[in-house]
Amino acid sequence: MNSSISKTKTNFIEWLSCERSAFYSFNAYPGKDLPYPDQAQKNQAYKVEEESTKLFPGIKKSHDFDFEINQSAPITVYQPTIKVEGNLEVRGDIIKKDIDSKIHIFEVKSSTKPKKEYIPDIAFQVFLLKKNNINIETCNLILLNGEFVRKGNINPKKLFQILDVSDQVKDYLKEDSEINRYIKEIESKTILERNISSTKCKKCPYIVSCLAGISSQILSIPRGGKKIQKLVDRGINNLIDIPEDVKLTENQQKYADVQISNKYQINKSVIKEVLSSLEFPITFLDYETIYPAIPKYDGTYPYQQVPFQFSIHILKDDGNLIYDEYLHLEKSNPMPNLLKHLSTVVGYEGSVISWNDIFEKSINNTMSGMYPDYKILLDSINERMFDLSIIFKNDYLHPKFMGSYSLKNVMPVFYDKLQYSDLSISEGGTASYKWMDMIFGNLDIKENEKIKRDLLEYSKLDTEGMVEIYKSLINLVN
C-alpha cells in the first residue's frame, strides 16, 4: 500500500458506510463515474454551503489555515484544509476564532434535520485539530430550516438553523476507536469488509469489482438488507439454495418463487375486478418536479416538490387516445401556468391513473393549498386517482421485474416500442436537474433545445407506457 496517500474525512465517512468501498477509493481503484443526478445533487450541496457563508460577515476563504488560526485577531474562514502528521487531512466547512481566541467549528449540511452520521464527520475534524494542539470550544451543525418559506430575497438567518452538537462529538471521541481503526486498517489491510445494501450498492462506483460473481437474483431480493449480506457471506449464490434457517418474508418468498420457476404469476380475477371499477374517460397523469434545497419561488420551502411539467394521455370509451402536455420554459414559478393548462385538459369525470399515486397526490395537495382557485379540481383528481403500480405489488409478478414494481422495470414486459434506456433523460432526478440547467444555467440555444426535446420525450413515455400496460392487462384478464 502507498503510505503517501492522504487519509481524509471523506474517505473515513465512506469507510463507516462500507469498508470495502472506502478501500477501493483510498487505493484509487477504477470505478464508474458519478451519475449525472448524483453529481448535480452534490453541486447543490456546494451551493448550500456557499449560501451559509452569508451568516458570517467578513468571512474569508482559507489559504493557509495554520497561519490564519495562529493570528491574534478574530477570524472566520471557510474551506480550511487541516493536515496532520501521518497523512491525515480534512477540508472543513467553516472555522471561527472569536475575540477570546476560542475556536468554533461549523459543519454545513444540505439537510433540514440532524442525522447521526454527521457526528463522526465533525469528530474527525476535531480529532485532527487536537493533534495540532488546537482545542475546540464548540462544534455546530448548520442545517436548512425546514420551516422556512421564501418571501422575496432570502435572509440567511431564517434559511438556516445552527445546532450545537458539542456534547455528541465529545461523547463520540471518548471512544475514538473508529477513527483509530480506520487510520490503521485502511492502509495495512489488503481488502476490507463490504456492507452489502441493495440500494447503496447500486450507486457504488465499485459495484462491478466488489460484487463480481454474485448473482443479480440474490442482490435483488426485495428489502433484502442484512439478509443479502448473510447469504453472500455464506457463499449462497442461487435463490433455490437458500436454507430453511434464512426466513424470507411473504413478498421475498413470492419473488423467489417467480425467479426460480421463471414463470409469471397473475391473479386475473382481482385485476379484472380492479380494472372494471375504473370509469371513462381514463386520464393517465405524470408530473415532473424540481426540489431545490434553497427555495427558488415565493411561497415554497426547502426541498418542496415543485412541478414544472406534466404529461397526460386521455383514453375514451371508444378507444380514442388524446395526448396533452405542459413544459414550463421560463424562470418564473411554473405552478400557476401549469395549473391553468391542467384545468383545460382534465375534467371532473372519469378515473385518473398514476404510477405511485402518493407522489402525484402530494403534489396536488400542496398546490391546492397554495392556489385555492384550483382546490376543487385538484381534490377531485385525487379522489378519482388509481395507482396502477399496486397491481404489480401482489397480483402480477414477473421474473423480468426482478422484484421491483417500478415503471421502468414493468413497462418493458408490455411495451417494446420505446424504452427508457433509449432516451437521453431516463429518470426523474435527471429530468429535474436538466430542467434547472435549461432554465437557470448558461447554456446555449442548441443545448436548451435538446434538453427541451428530451424532457418532452421522457415525460410522454411515462404516460404512454401506463396506457400500454393498462391495455395489455385488459387483454390478459378478458
N, C-alpha and C positions, 0 to 999 in steps of 0.2 A: 504494500500500500504506500501511496505517496504522502509522506508526513508533512509536505509543504502545503497541502490543500487546507483551506480555512474551514473550520467548524463553525457554522453560522446559526443564528437564531432560526432562520427559515428551515434549515436542514434539521434542526432539533425538533421543531414543531411537526415536521413531516415524519420524523422518527417516532414521535409519540403516537402518530396515527398508524403508521406501518413501517417497521424497521427495515424491511426489505426494500421498499420504495426509496427510503432515505439513503440506504446503502448504494443503490444504483445511482441516485442523484449525486451523492458525495463523490463517487468514483467516475462520474461523467460517462455513464453507460449511454449508448444511443437510445433515444426514445422518440415517441410520437410528439409532434408539435402540439402545443396547447390549442384546442379547438377555438374557433373564432368567438363563439359566445362566452367562453370562459376567459379569454383574453380581454374581451370587451368588459366583462364584469370586473376584472382586475383593474382595468383602466378607470372604471367608475369609482372603485375604492380609492385610487390615487387622487381623483377629483375631490372626494370627501375629505381626504387628508389635507389637501391644499386649501379647501374651504375652511377647515378647522383652524388654520394658522391665523385667521382673522380674529380669533379670540385673544390673541396676544399682540398688542400694539408694540411695534419696534422689533418684532421677531426677525431673526436673520438666518439665512441658510448657512449651515455649518460647513467650514472648510478645513479647520484644524481643531478638532474637539479638545485635545489635550491642552492646547494653548488657550482656547476660549474659556474652558471651565476653570482654569487657574488664574484668570484675571480677577482683580479685586472688585470690579464693578459688577452690578447685576446684569444678567444676560439671559436671553431666551433664544435657543437655536432649534432648527428643525432639520431632520435627516442627518443627525450626527453619527459618524462612524466610530465605534469603540473597538479597539484592538487590544488583545491581551496576549501575553507570552503563551506559547503552545498553539499558536494559530487559531485562537478563538476570536471571533469577530461578530459584531452585530451592528446593524443600522437601525437606530431608534427613530421614533417619530418626532417627539418634542421633548427637550430637556430645559428646565428653567432653573437658574440660580437667582434666588431672591436677594433682597437688600441685606439680609442677615447671613448671606453666603450659604443658605440651606438649599439643597438640591431636590427638585421635584421632577418626577418622570410622568409624561403623558403619552399614553398609547392610544392611537386613533383607530377605531373600528367602524366600518360602514354598516353597523347593525343598530337596531333600536333597543336591544336587550342584552344584558351581560351574559356571557357564556363561560362555563368553567374552563374551557381551553384557552381563554385569554390570560389566565393567571400564570401558567408556565411561560407564556410569551413575555410578559413583563419580568418574571422571575429570572429568566435567562439574562436580561439586560442588567438587572441588579447584581446578579452573580458576577458578571464581568466587571461592572463598575467597582464592586468591593475588592476585586483582585487588583484594581488600580488605586486602591485606598481612597475611594470616593464613597462616602456614606450618603444614603438616600433618606430624605425627610418624609416624603410621601410618594406613593405610587397611585396613579389615576388612570381611569379609562375615560376617553372622550367618545361618546356614542351619539347617534342621531336621536332626537327626541321624537318618539312615535306619536306624540300628541300635537306636534307642530303642524299647523295648517298655513299654507302660504297665503299672504295678502300683501301684494306689492313686492318691494325689494326685501330680500332676506336679511333678517337680523341674526347673525351667527349665535348670539347669546340665547336666542329662542330655538334655533335649529338644533343646537347641540345640548347635551347633558353631560356633566362631569361627575364621575363616581370615584370616591376614594376607596381603593382596594388594598391599601397598605397592609392591613391585618391578614388578608387572604394570601398575599405574596409572602409575608413573613412566615406564615404557617407552612407554606409550600417549601420555603427554603430551609426550614428546620430539618426537613427530610430531603436534602438535595441529592439523594441517591440517583434520581432520574437524570439529572444533568451530568453528574459524575460518571454514571454508567454510559450515557451517550458519548461523552468525551473519550472514554476508554474503548468502547466496543465499536464505534463507527470506524475507527482506524485499525483496530487489531484483528477483528474477525474477517474471515474470508466470505461469509454470507450471513445474513441476519434473518430473523423470523419474519414471516409475512402475515399480515392481518387481512384475510380474505373477506371482502364485502361485495355483494352482488352489485351494489350501487357505486361505491367508491372505486372498485377495480375497473369498471367500465371507463372511467375518466383518467385512469392512471396511464402516464406515458410509457410505462414499462410493462404493460399487461402482457405483451407478446413474450418477453423474456421470462417474466415471473410465472405465468400460468401455462407455459408450453406443456403440452401433453395432457392437460386436464380437460375433460370433455365439456362442451358447452351445455350439455344436458344437466350436468351436476351444478355448474356455475349459474344456471338459470332457474334453479329451484325457487319458486316464489317465496319471498320473505325468508330466504334460507339462512342468512346471517351466520351465526356461530355453528349452525348445523352443517353448512357447506364446509366451513373450516375443519370441523371434526371429521367429516367424510374424507376430505383431501388428506388430512394428517394420517388417516388410517389407510390411505392408498386405494380408496374406493373410487372407481372412475366410471362406473356404469350404474344407472338407476336400478337395474334388475339385481344388482349385488348389494343394495342397501340392507344391512342386517336388521333383525327384528328389534334390537335394543335401541335403534335410532327411530324414534317415533315421529312420523310425519303428520302434519295437520291434515284436516279433511281436504283442503284445497291443494296442498302439496301432493297428497296421495292421488287426487284426480289428475294432476299434472303428470305424475309418474306413470299412471296407468295409460294415459293417452300417448306419452312418448314411447313407452315400452311396446305397446300394441301397434304404434304408428298408424292409428285409425282415429278419425274424429268421433266425438260423442255429441249427439244432438237430442234435445228434449223438444220434439216437434209440437207436442200439444201445448206446452207452456208458451213457446214462442208464437204459435198461431193465436193463442188467446190474447197475448200482449199486443201483437200487431193489429189484430182485428178491432182493438179498442181505440186505435188511432183514427182521427177524423180528417177528412179532406177539406180544404187544401192542406197538404202537409208541407210545412216550411222547414227547411234544413238550414240551420244558422251556425255561424262560426265567427268569433271575434279574434282579432289580433290586438295585443296590447303592449304598451311600454310600462315599465315600473321603475322609474328613476329614483335613485336614493335621495337626491336633492330635488324636491318638487319643482316642476317647470311651470306649473299653471296655478293661478289663484284658486283657492278652494280645495287644493289637493295636498296630501300629506306624503311623507317618505314611503316609497315603495307602493304607493297606490297604483292599482292596475288601471291604466287609462287607455281605453280602446281608441285606435286610430284607423281601424279598418274592419269591414265585415264582408262576408261572402254569404249569399243566400240563393238556394235553389228552392223553387216552389213547385210541388208536384200536384197537379189537378187530378180529379177523379177520372177524367177521360184519358189520363196518361200524358197529357201535355206538360212539358217541363219548362219553367221560366227561370232565367238567371238574372241576378242583380248583384251589385257590389258597390262598396264605397271605400275610397282610399284618400285620406287627408293629405294634402300636399302643401300645407302652409305651416308657419311656425306657431300659429295661434292654437288655442285649446281645441283639439279635434272633436270633443264630445258634442257641443251644440250642433254643428253641421252634420255629424254622424247621426244624431238623433232625428234631426229634421228629415234626412233622407230615409232613415229607417221607418219613420212614420208614414212615408208614402208607399212603402213596399209591403210591410207586414200589417195585416188587418187584425180583426178581433175574432176571427173564426178559424177553425182547424187546429190541428196539433202542430207543435214546434219540436223538431228533433235536433238534439245536440249530442256531442260526444263528451261525456263527463260534465253533466249539467250543473254541477256545483260551481264550476268556473263561470259559465255564461250567466247563471242566476245571480251570482255575487256581483258581476259587472252591472247587471240590470238593477239590482238593489241599490248599489252605490249611485248609479246615475239617477234613479228615481228620487233619491234623497237630495241630490244636487240640483235637479231640474224637475220640479214638481209638475210642470205642464205636461210632462211625458209619463208621469207616475201611473196613470190608469193603463196606458198602453203597455208599459214595462211590466207592471204587475200581472196583466192579462197574459203576456208572453210567458212569464214564469209559471203561472197556473196551468198553462197548456203544454208545458215543456216535458218531453220524454227523453231519457238518457239511453241512447241506443247501445252504449257500451255495456249496460247491465246484462244484456243477453249473453255477452261473451265472458262474463264472470263465472256463470254456473251452468248455463243451458246450451252453450255451443262451445266446445273445446276442440282445438285442432293442434296436431303436433307442430305445425309451422308457426303457431302463435308463440311457441317457446315459453309458455306460462304467463304471457303478457296479454292484456286486452287493450293495449294502446292502439290507436287508429293506424299507426304506421306498421304495426305487426299484423293487424287483422286484414286490412284492405287488400294486400297482395293476393290473398286467398280467393278473393271475389272479383278483383278488378285488375287486369294486367295491361290496360291501355297505357297508363302512365303511372310511374311510381315516384315516391319522394326522392329516391336515390338518383332520379333523372334530373332533379331540379337544382338550381344554384342555391336556393334557400329551401331547406328541407325540414326545419323545425322552428318552434315558436321563439326560442331565445335568439336565434339568428335573425328572424324577422324583426323582432323588437329593436335590436341594436342596429340593424341595417337601416331601418326607418329613421332612427335618430341620426345615423350618419348622413342620410339623404337630406334631412330637414335642417340639422344643426351643424353639420360638417362643412368643410370647404372643398367639396367635390366638384368636378367639372360637370357640364351638362350631360355628356355621354355616360359618365358613371351614374349620375342620378337617374337617367332614363333606364339604364339597365336594372337598377335596384327597383324602380317602379314596376317594370315588367315582371321581374322575379317575384315581387310581393303579390302582385295580382294573380300570377300563375299558381303560387303556393297556396294562397287562401282559397282560390277556386277549387283546387284539388281536394281540400278538406271536405267541403260540402258535396262536391261531385262524388267523392268516394263514399260518403254516407248514403247518397241516393242509390248507388250501385249495390252497396251492401244490403240496403232495405229491399231493393227489387229481388236480389238473389235469395234473401230469406223468405220472401213471399212465395217465390217459385218452389223453394225447398219444402215448405210446410204445406203447400197446396198440391 
